[in-house]
Amino acid sequence: QQQVKQSPQSLIVQKGGISIINCAYENTAFDYFPWYQQFPGKGPALLIAIRPDVSEKKEGRFTISFNKSAKQFSLHIMDSQPGDSATYFCAASIRNNFNKFYFGSGTKLNVKP
Amino acid sequence: DTAVSQTPKYLVTQMGNDKSIKCEQNLGHDTMYWYKQDSKKFLKIMFSYNNKELIINETVPNRFSPKSPDKAHLNLHINSLELGDSAVYFCASSQVGRTTYGYTFGSGTRLTVV
């Protein structure tokens, strides 16, 4: 059973557009929600993360929106660029559980020039 | 300079063989992990060691055996390889107990069993 559900599976966005990737979870014990970015042939790299005590976190063009009551969180990439083309993974974990992360199934983003 | 390094990067082997993948981290982290990424890109945790002690052992065939000689190294040995073992295996490290935390992943080992 997948603990974190991610959608869409793939996404095509024009350069300059907004990319939105959504994740949902069931376990209310989760208390840390990172997003990872993976380029072909590389390992995933931590992009941005949020804790459930805030509803939004922004770092440059990347924003996480968090809805605790709905148990959903999403990644918004503003002014999407071709260099953002990668696979994005959401994840969730429980503090004091040795950083065991549950990953979403990934979204392949293609930003067209 | 590489934070988490895995060797080899590619591994092609025949069914039934035994192979090992090595991982080393120079970040001073106390916890290391092995993840398997299948052909659909799904990432699933296999094992984790904290200060050389096995702390996470998911439902993985016992043909897979991790070994951590020290907290900077975590190796994965696979016996009697099967076609279904073909995947990309990622090593990662993390520091437990930090206020904010995440993984640093290696660049992966693509295992192909023929």
Interface residues (C-beta under 8 A of the other chain):
Chain A: Y32 P34 Y36 Q38 G41 K42 G43 P44 A45 L46 A49 T87 F89 F98 N99 K100 F101 F103 S105 G106 K108
Chain B: V4 T31 K40 K41 F42 L43 K44 I45 S48 N50 I55 I56 F90 A92 S94 V96 T100 Y101 G102 Y103 T104 F105 G106 S107 G108
